[in-house]
């Protein structure tokens, strides 16, 4: 039995200590995946936030140029 790999289907055949080690390893693996996904999501959110801010700056710059053109036409 020692050479057989523990899975969720045969876990009941192993001693409690082995089952606990298996569950702890699975939780650690799941937590690392969750952390990696959260880090990736935060990166995409930061990119999106920066893109929106730069679009706002661009629109503001265009509006200021247009206002400047209207003022110079009146003069």
N, C-alpha and C positions, 0 to 999 in steps of 0.2 A: 504493500500500500504506500510505502514511502516514495516509490518512484512515480506513482500516479499523481497527476496534477489535480489540484483542488479546483472544482468548479461549483457553481451554485446547485448543480444537479446531484453531485456526489458528496457534497459537504457533510452530510449527516453520517457518512462512514468514518470520518476523521475525528480525533479527539477535540475537545472544546478549545484547548489552547491553539491548535492549528486553525480551527474555524475563526477564532478571534483574530489571529494574525492575518488570515486571508481577508477578513472584513476590514481590518485596519488598513491594509495595503490598498484595497479597493476604494475606501474612503479618501485616502491620500491621493490616489490617482484621479479620482473624480474632482477633488478640490483643486488639483493643479490644472485640470481642464477648465474648470469654472474660472479660475484666476486668469488663465490665458485668454479665454473668451471675453472676460470683462476688460482686460487690458486692450484687446483688439477693438472692442466697442468704444472704449474711451478714446482711442486713437482716431477712429472714424468720426466721433462726435467733435473732437478738437479740430479736425480738418474741416468739417462742415461749418463749425462756428467761425473759423478763420476765413473761410470762403465767403460766408454771408457778410462778415465785417468788411472784407475787401470790396465786395459788390456794393455795399452801402457807401463806402468811400468813393468808389468810381461814380456812382449815381450822383452823389453830392458834388463831386468835381464837375461833372457834366452840367448839372443844374447851375452851379456858380458861373461856369463859362457862358451859358446861355443868358443868365441874368446880366453878365458883363456886356454881352453883345447887344442886348436890348437897351441898356443904358447908353452905350456909345452911339447907337443909332439915333437916339433922341437928341443928343447933344449937337 
